[in-house]
Structure formats: structure tokens, C-alpha cells
Amino acid sequence: MDNGSDTADTQNRVTDRAAVSADVKLRLAGGKPIDVRLIDLSTSGFRTEFVSRLHTGDHLWLILPGLAPLFAKVAWSDGVVTGCHFEKPIHIAVFDRIVATLR
């Protein structure tokens, strides 16, 4: 899928992302966990898709199996695909383990 947000995200990205395809959960502030599709992941953020629209600046938690929820902020959203930035980067060893598990 080609969209302007993806291009802007690529240009502003600090670290490379690993392509993944996994069903995970997100929890929005004040909400219950919802199922989403994780598209890619980096030590500094992730991209996901689901049908609810998120807005730039929204706070949320990415819930991955075997890890404490990871706090993130929405960097951009095109209505279906959303890019988020972690408050604290994931350690590279943890990142490598997550990617190996999700691929």
C-alpha cells in the first residue's frame, strides 16, 4: 500500500523496521485491549492496522506475549494503518527475540 504517511514515516524513522505479520493487542488509554495486526516493528516503534481510527498523539500500550505492555504514542494514521513510537526504545536483544517469535 502506498500512502503519503508511509513515505513521511520512512523519512523520519530513526531505526530500521522488521516486517512481521502477527495478531497482537493494543490498549488505548482508558480502554480495553483490542485485536490488531502488527505489520512491522523496530526498537523505537511499530506499524499496525485495524479498523478504528487513531489520531496523532493518542497514547496506547502494545501488548506482546511474554512482555510487559509497551507504552507508545501515535505518530501518524491514515485511517487503517497507524505508525507508533515507543516512549522508551526496546533493547535490541528483546527486539530480536520478539521478531523471531512473530515471524
DSSP file (Angstrom, degrees, kcal/mol; ACC not computed):
  #  RESIDUE AA STRUCTURE BP1 BP2  ACC     N-H-->O    O-->H-N    N-H-->O    O-->H-N    TCO  KAPPA ALPHA  PHI   PSI    X-CA   Y-CA   Z-CA
    1    1 A M              0   0    0      0, 0.0     2,-0.5     0, 0.0     5,-0.0   0.000 360.0 360.0 360.0 130.1    0.0    0.0    0.0
    2    2 A D        +     0   0    0      4,-0.0     2,-0.3     3,-0.0     3,-0.0  -0.922 360.0 150.1-109.2 123.5    1.4    3.4   -1.0
    3    3 A N     >  -     0   0    0     -2,-0.5     4,-1.5     1,-0.1     3,-0.4  -0.981  54.5-112.0-147.8 159.5    0.4    6.4    1.0
    4    4 A G  H  > S+     0   0    0     -2,-0.3     4,-2.5     1,-0.2     5,-0.2   0.826 114.0  58.6 -60.9 -34.5    2.0    9.7    2.0
    5    5 A S  H  > S+     0   0    0      1,-0.2     4,-3.0     2,-0.2    -1,-0.2   0.898 103.1  52.7 -63.6 -39.8    2.1    8.8    5.6
    6    6 A D  H  > S+     0   0    0     -3,-0.4     4,-2.4     2,-0.2    -1,-0.2   0.911 110.2  48.1 -62.4 -42.1    4.3    5.8    4.9
    7    7 A T  H  X S+     0   0    0     -4,-1.5     4,-2.0     2,-0.2    -2,-0.2   0.933 113.8  46.1 -63.5 -46.4    6.7    8.0    2.9
    8    8 A A  H  X S+     0   0    0     -4,-2.5     4,-1.8     1,-0.2    -2,-0.2   0.905 111.9  52.5 -63.3 -40.3    6.9   10.6    5.7
    9    9 A D  H  X S+     0   0    0     -4,-3.0     4,-1.0     1,-0.2    -2,-0.2   0.915 108.3  50.4 -61.9 -43.4    7.3    7.8    8.3
   10   10 A T  H  < S+     0   0    0     -4,-2.4     3,-0.4     1,-0.2    -1,-0.2   0.898 111.0  48.7 -61.4 -41.6   10.2    6.3    6.3
   11   11 A Q  H  < S+     0   0    0     -4,-2.0    -1,-0.2     1,-0.2    -2,-0.2   0.825 116.9  41.3 -69.7 -31.6   12.0    9.6    6.1
   12   12 A N  H  < S+     0   0    0     -4,-1.8    -1,-0.2    -5,-0.2    -2,-0.2   0.484  86.8 121.3 -94.6  -3.7   11.6   10.4    9.8
   13   13 A R     <  -     0   0    0     -4,-1.0     3,-0.1    -3,-0.4    -3,-0.0  -0.353  44.6-165.1 -67.2 137.0   12.4    6.9   11.0
   14   14 A V  S    S+     0   0    0      1,-0.2     2,-0.3    -2,-0.1    -1,-0.1   0.819  72.9  26.0 -89.1 -36.9   15.3    6.5   13.4
   15   15 A T  S    S-     0   0    0      1,-0.0    -1,-0.2     0, 0.0     2,-0.1  -0.892  88.3 -97.5-128.6 157.0   15.8    2.8   13.2
   16   16 A D        -     0   0    0     -2,-0.3    27,-0.4    -3,-0.1     2,-0.3  -0.389  38.0-133.2 -70.0 150.3   15.1    0.1   10.6
   17   17 A R        -     0   0    0     25,-0.1     2,-0.5    -2,-0.1    25,-0.3  -0.814   5.1-135.8-107.5 147.4   11.9   -1.9   11.0
   18   18 A A  E     -A   41   0A   0     23,-3.6    23,-1.9    -2,-0.3     2,-0.3  -0.876  25.3-121.4 -99.3 130.0   11.5   -5.7   10.7
   19   19 A A  E     +A   40   0A   0     -2,-0.5     2,-0.3    21,-0.2    21,-0.3  -0.546  43.5 162.7 -70.1 129.7    8.5   -6.9    8.7
   20   20 A V  E     -     0   0A   0     19,-2.8     2,-0.3    -2,-0.3    83,-0.1  -0.898  29.8-154.5-137.3 167.6    6.2   -9.1   10.8
   21   21 A S  E     +     0   0A   0     81,-0.6     2,-0.3    -2,-0.3    18,-0.2  -0.773  38.7 137.1-147.2  98.6    2.6  -10.3   10.5
   22   22 A A  E     -A   38   0A   0     16,-1.5    16,-3.5    -2,-0.3     2,-0.6  -0.999  52.5-121.2-148.0 144.6    1.1  -11.1   13.8
   23   23 A D  E     +A   37   0A   0     -2,-0.3    14,-0.2    14,-0.2     2,-0.2  -0.789  48.5 154.1 -85.0 122.2   -2.2  -10.6   15.7
   24   24 A V  E     -A   36   0A   0     12,-2.3    12,-2.6    -2,-0.6     2,-0.4  -0.677  37.9-102.3-133.5-173.6   -1.5   -8.7   18.9
   25   25 A K  E     -AB  35  63A   0     38,-1.5    38,-3.2    10,-0.2     2,-0.4  -0.926  20.8-166.3-121.7 145.9   -3.4   -6.4   21.2
   26   26 A L  E     -AB  34  62A   0      8,-2.3     8,-3.0    -2,-0.4     2,-0.5  -0.957   6.8-157.9-120.5 144.8   -3.4   -2.7   21.7
   27   27 A R  E     -AB  33  61A   0     34,-2.3    34,-2.1    -2,-0.4     2,-0.2  -0.980   9.3-150.8-124.1 120.9   -4.9   -0.9   24.7
   28   28 A L  E >   - B   0  60A   0      4,-0.5     3,-2.7    -2,-0.5    32,-0.2  -0.518  43.0 -77.7 -81.5 155.5   -5.9    2.7   24.3
   29   29 A A  T 3  S+     0   0    0     30,-1.5    -1,-0.1     1,-0.3     3,-0.1  -0.325 120.7   5.1 -54.4 124.8   -5.8    5.0   27.4
   30   30 A G  T 3  S+     0   0    0      1,-0.3    -1,-0.3    -3,-0.1     2,-0.2   0.529 116.6 101.6  78.6   6.0   -9.0    4.2   29.4
   31   31 A G  S <  S-     0   0    0     -3,-2.7    -1,-0.3     1,-0.0     3,-0.1  -0.592  73.0-102.2-118.3 178.3  -10.0    1.3   27.1
   32   32 A K        -     0   0    0     -2,-0.2    -4,-0.5     1,-0.1    -6,-0.1  -0.635  52.6 -83.9 -93.8 156.2   -9.9   -2.5   26.9
   33   33 A P  E     -A   27   0A   0      0, 0.0     2,-0.3     0, 0.0    -6,-0.2  -0.330  47.6-162.7 -59.5 140.4   -7.4   -4.4   24.8
   34   34 A I  E     -A   26   0A   0     -8,-3.0    -8,-2.3    -3,-0.1     2,-0.3  -0.933  21.5-109.2-125.1 150.2   -8.3   -4.7   21.1
   35   35 A D  E     +A   25   0A   0     -2,-0.3     2,-0.3   -10,-0.2   -10,-0.2  -0.613  44.1 165.9 -79.8 134.3   -7.0   -7.1   18.5
   36   36 A V  E     -A   24   0A   0    -12,-2.6   -12,-2.3    -2,-0.3     2,-0.6  -0.919  38.0-111.8-139.8 165.5   -4.8   -5.6   15.8
   37   37 A R  E     -AC  23  49A   0     12,-2.2    12,-2.3    -2,-0.3     2,-0.5  -0.916  26.0-143.9-101.4 120.3   -2.5   -6.8   13.0
   38   38 A L  E     +AC  22  48A   0    -16,-3.5   -16,-1.5    -2,-0.6    10,-0.2  -0.761  20.4 178.6 -83.6 123.6    1.2   -5.9   13.7
   39   39 A I  E     -     0   0A   0      8,-2.8   -19,-2.8    -2,-0.5     2,-0.3   0.860  61.3  -8.8 -95.4 -45.5    2.8   -5.1   10.3
   40   40 A D  E     -AC  19  47A   0      7,-1.5     7,-2.2   -21,-0.3    -1,-0.4  -0.975  58.0-157.9-152.3 166.6    6.3   -4.1   11.3
   41   41 A L  E     +AC  18  46A   0    -23,-1.9   -23,-3.6    -2,-0.3     2,-0.3  -0.996   9.0 175.3-148.2 143.2    8.4   -3.4   14.4
   42   42 A S        -     0   0    0      3,-3.1     3,-0.3    -2,-0.3    48,-0.2  -0.840  50.1 -97.7-135.5 177.0   11.6   -1.6   15.3
   43   43 A T  S    S+     0   0    0    -27,-0.4    47,-3.0    -2,-0.3     3,-0.1   0.742 125.4  40.0 -68.5 -20.0   13.3   -0.9   18.6
   44   44 A S  S    S-     0   0    0     45,-0.2    42,-2.6   -28,-0.2     2,-0.3   0.521 126.4 -31.0-107.7  -6.8   11.7    2.6   18.5
   45   45 A G  E     - D   0  85A   0     40,-0.3    -3,-3.1    -3,-0.3     2,-0.3  -0.980  50.9-124.2 178.7-167.2    8.2    1.8   17.2
   46   46 A F  E     -CD  41  84A   0     38,-1.8    38,-3.1    -2,-0.3     2,-0.4  -0.971  11.7-130.0-158.3 166.5    5.8   -0.2   15.2
   47   47 A R  E     +CD  40  83A   0     -7,-2.2    -8,-2.8    -2,-0.3    -7,-1.5  -0.991  30.5 172.6-127.2 137.7    3.2   -0.1   12.4
   48   48 A T  E     -CD  38  82A   0     34,-2.5    34,-3.0    -2,-0.4     2,-0.4  -0.908  19.2-144.3-139.6 162.6   -0.2   -1.7   12.8
   49   49 A E  E     +CD  37  81A   0    -12,-2.3   -12,-2.2    -2,-0.3     2,-0.3  -0.998  30.9 133.9-134.0 140.9   -3.5   -2.0   11.0
   50   50 A F        -     0   0    0     30,-1.9   -14,-0.1    -2,-0.4    -2,-0.0  -0.943  58.7 -98.5-168.1 172.7   -7.1   -2.2   12.3
   51   51 A V  S    S+     0   0    0     -2,-0.3     2,-0.2     2,-0.1    30,-0.1   0.686  90.5  87.3 -81.8 -17.9  -10.4   -0.6   11.5
   52   52 A S  S    S-     0   0    0     28,-0.1     2,-0.4     1,-0.1    -2,-0.2  -0.588  79.0-121.3 -81.3 142.9  -10.6    2.0   14.2
   53   53 A R        -     0   0    0     -2,-0.2     2,-0.3    25,-0.1    27,-0.1  -0.696  24.8-163.1 -86.1 130.1   -9.1    5.4   13.5
   54   54 A L        -     0   0    0     -2,-0.4     2,-0.4     4,-0.0    25,-0.2  -0.785  11.7-136.0-105.6 156.6   -6.3    6.6   15.8
   55   55 A H    >   -     0   0    0     -2,-0.3     3,-2.6    21,-0.1    19,-0.3  -0.873  29.9 -90.4-116.4 146.0   -5.2   10.2   16.0
   56   56 A T  T 3  S+     0   0    0     -2,-0.4    19,-0.2     1,-0.3     3,-0.1  -0.270 115.3  24.6 -51.1 129.8   -1.7   11.6   16.1
   57   57 A G  T 3  S+     0   0    0     17,-2.7    -1,-0.3     1,-0.3    18,-0.1   0.209  84.7 141.1  96.1 -14.7   -0.7   12.0   19.8
   58   58 A D    <   -     0   0    0     -3,-2.6    16,-2.5    15,-0.1     2,-0.3  -0.332  47.1-133.1 -59.1 142.0   -3.0    9.3   21.1
   59   59 A H  E     + E   0  73A   0     14,-0.2   -30,-1.5    -3,-0.1     2,-0.3  -0.781  36.1 154.6 -98.3 143.8   -1.4    7.2   23.9
   60   60 A L  E     -BE  28  72A   0     12,-2.3    12,-2.9    -2,-0.3     2,-0.4  -0.959  36.4-121.6-157.3 171.1   -1.6    3.4   23.8
   61   61 A W  E     -BE  27  71A   0    -34,-2.1   -34,-2.3    -2,-0.3     2,-0.5  -0.991  16.6-143.8-124.3 129.3    0.1    0.2   25.0
   62   62 A L  E     -BE  26  70A   0      8,-2.7     8,-2.8    -2,-0.4     2,-0.7  -0.822  16.8-154.0 -89.5 126.5    1.3   -2.5   22.7
   63   63 A I  E     +B   25   0A   0    -38,-3.2   -38,-1.5    -2,-0.5     5,-0.1  -0.903  17.8 175.2-109.7 111.4    0.7   -5.9   24.3
   64   64 A L    >   -     0   0    0     -2,-0.7     3,-1.8     4,-0.2   -40,-0.1  -0.884  41.1 -91.5-113.8 145.5    3.0   -8.7   23.1
   65   65 A P  T 3  S+     0   0    0      0, 0.0     3,-0.1     0, 0.0    -1,-0.0  -0.296 108.9  10.1 -57.5 131.9    3.2  -12.2   24.5
   66   66 A G  T 3  S+     0   0    0      1,-0.2     2,-0.3    -3,-0.0    -3,-0.0   0.476 111.6  93.2  81.9   3.1    5.7  -12.6   27.4
   67   67 A L  S <  S-     0   0    0     -3,-1.8    -1,-0.2     3,-0.0    -3,-0.2  -0.908  80.1-106.3-126.3 154.5    6.4   -8.8   27.8
   68   68 A A        -     0   0    0     -2,-0.3    -4,-0.2     1,-0.1    -6,-0.1  -0.486  61.3 -81.0 -66.7 149.1    5.0   -6.1   29.9
   69   69 A P        -     0   0    0      0, 0.0     2,-0.6     0, 0.0    -6,-0.2  -0.248  46.0-132.5 -54.4 140.4    2.8   -3.7   27.9
   70   70 A L  E     -E   62   0A   0     -8,-2.8    -8,-2.7    -3,-0.1     2,-0.2  -0.873  14.3-133.9-103.1 119.2    4.9   -1.2   25.9
   71   71 A F  E     +E   61   0A   0     -2,-0.6    16,-2.4   -10,-0.2    17,-0.5  -0.517  36.0 164.3 -74.4 134.5    3.8    2.4   26.1
   72   72 A A  E     -EF  60  86A   0    -12,-2.9   -12,-2.3    14,-0.3     2,-0.4  -0.928  30.0-136.1-145.2 167.1    3.6    4.3   22.7
   73   73 A K  E     -EF  59  85A   0     12,-2.3    12,-2.7    -2,-0.3     2,-0.4  -0.981  31.9-108.4-127.4 140.7    2.3    7.3   21.1
   74   74 A V  E     - F   0  84A   0    -16,-2.5   -17,-2.7    -2,-0.4    10,-0.3  -0.544  30.8-178.4 -68.9 123.7    0.6    7.5   17.6
   75   75 A A  E     -     0   0A   0      8,-3.0     2,-0.3     1,-0.4     9,-0.2   0.800  67.2 -17.5 -90.7 -36.0    3.0    9.3   15.2
   76   76 A W  E     - F   0  83A   0      7,-1.7     7,-2.3   -21,-0.1    -1,-0.4  -0.975  56.4-166.5-163.1 159.3    0.6    9.1   12.2
   77   77 A S  E     - F   0  82A   0     -2,-0.3     5,-0.2     5,-0.2   -21,-0.1  -0.966  14.9-167.1-153.6 138.1   -2.5    7.3   11.0
   78   78 A D        -     0   0    0      3,-2.5     4,-0.1    -2,-0.3   -25,-0.1   0.252  66.7 -89.3-106.7  11.8   -4.2    7.1    7.6
   79   79 A G  S    S+     0   0    0      2,-0.4     3,-0.1   -25,-0.2   -29,-0.0  -0.004 120.1  27.8 107.0 -28.8   -7.4    5.6    8.9
   80   80 A V  S    S+     0   0    0      1,-0.4   -30,-1.9   -27,-0.1     2,-0.4   0.587 116.2  53.6-126.9 -46.1   -6.4    1.9    8.7
   81   81 A V  E     -D   49   0A   0    -32,-0.2    -3,-2.5   -30,-0.1     2,-0.4  -0.811  67.5-172.5 -97.9 135.3   -2.6    1.8    9.1
   82   82 A T  E     -DF  48  77A   0    -34,-3.0   -34,-2.5    -2,-0.4     2,-0.5  -0.990  14.4-151.3-132.2 135.1   -1.1    3.6   12.1
   83   83 A G  E     -DF  47  76A   0     -7,-2.3    -8,-3.0    -2,-0.4    -7,-1.7  -0.906  19.7-172.2-104.8 132.5    2.6    4.3   12.9
   84   84 A C  E     -DF  46  74A   0    -38,-3.1   -38,-1.8    -2,-0.5     2,-0.4  -0.898  15.6-145.3-127.3 153.9    3.5    4.5   16.6
   85   85 A H  E     -DF  45  73A   0    -12,-2.7   -12,-2.3    -2,-0.3   -40,-0.3  -0.974  22.4-125.2-121.1 126.6    6.6    5.5   18.5
   86   86 A F  E     - F   0  72A   0    -42,-2.6   -14,-0.3    -2,-0.4   -25,-0.0  -0.407   9.7-136.5 -68.8 145.0    7.6    3.8   21.8
   87   87 A E  S    S+     0   0    0    -16,-2.4    -1,-0.1     1,-0.3   -15,-0.1   0.914  98.9  22.9 -64.1 -43.5    8.2    6.1   24.8
   88   88 A K  S    S-     0   0    0    -17,-0.5    -1,-0.3   -45,-0.0   -17,-0.0  -0.994  96.5-114.2-124.7 128.9   11.3    4.0   25.6
   89   89 A P        -     0   0    0      0, 0.0     2,-0.3     0, 0.0   -45,-0.2  -0.207  31.4-109.9 -59.9 151.2   13.1    2.0   22.9
   90   90 A I        -     0   0    0    -47,-3.0     2,-0.0   -48,-0.2   -45,-0.0  -0.636  37.0-105.5 -78.9 137.9   13.1   -1.8   23.1
   91   91 A H     >  -     0   0    0     -2,-0.3     4,-2.8     1,-0.1     3,-0.4  -0.400  29.7-119.9 -61.0 141.9   16.5   -3.3   23.9
   92   92 A I  H  > S+     0   0    0      1,-0.2     4,-2.7     2,-0.2     5,-0.2   0.834 112.5  53.1 -57.4 -37.4   18.0   -4.9   20.8
   93   93 A A  H  > S+     0   0    0      2,-0.2     4,-1.7     1,-0.2    -1,-0.2   0.901 111.9  45.3 -66.1 -39.9   18.1   -8.4   22.4
   94   94 A V  H  > S+     0   0    0     -3,-0.4     4,-2.6     2,-0.2    -2,-0.2   0.917 112.6  52.2 -67.4 -43.4   14.5   -8.1   23.3
   95   95 A F  H  X S+     0   0    0     -4,-2.8     4,-2.8     1,-0.2     5,-0.2   0.934 108.3  50.1 -56.3 -49.4   13.6   -6.8   19.9
   96   96 A D  H  X S+     0   0    0     -4,-2.7     4,-2.2     1,-0.2    -1,-0.2   0.885 111.5  48.9 -59.3 -40.0   15.4   -9.7   18.2
   97   97 A R  H  X S+     0   0    0     -4,-1.7     4,-1.9     2,-0.2    -1,-0.2   0.913 111.6  48.8 -66.7 -43.0   13.5  -12.2   20.4
   98   98 A I  H  X S+     0   0    0     -4,-2.6     4,-2.5     2,-0.2    -2,-0.2   0.941 112.1  48.3 -61.8 -47.7   10.2  -10.6   19.6
   99   99 A V  H  X S+     0   0    0     -4,-2.8     4,-1.7     1,-0.2    -2,-0.2   0.912 110.6  50.8 -61.3 -43.2   10.8  -10.6   15.8
  100  100 A A  H  < S+     0   0    0     -4,-2.2    -1,-0.2    -5,-0.2    -2,-0.2   0.875 113.7  46.1 -61.9 -36.6   12.0  -14.2   15.9
  101  101 A T  H  < S+     0   0    0     -4,-1.9    -2,-0.2     1,-0.2    -1,-0.2   0.865 114.9  45.7 -73.1 -37.3    8.8  -15.2   17.7
  102  102 A L  H  <        0   0    0     -4,-2.5   -81,-0.6     1,-0.2    -2,-0.2   0.664 360.0 360.0 -85.2 -17.0    6.4  -13.1   15.5
  103  103 A R     <        0   0    0     -4,-1.7    -1,-0.2    -5,-0.2    -2,-0.1   0.487 360.0 360.0 -79.7 360.0    7.8  -14.2   12.1
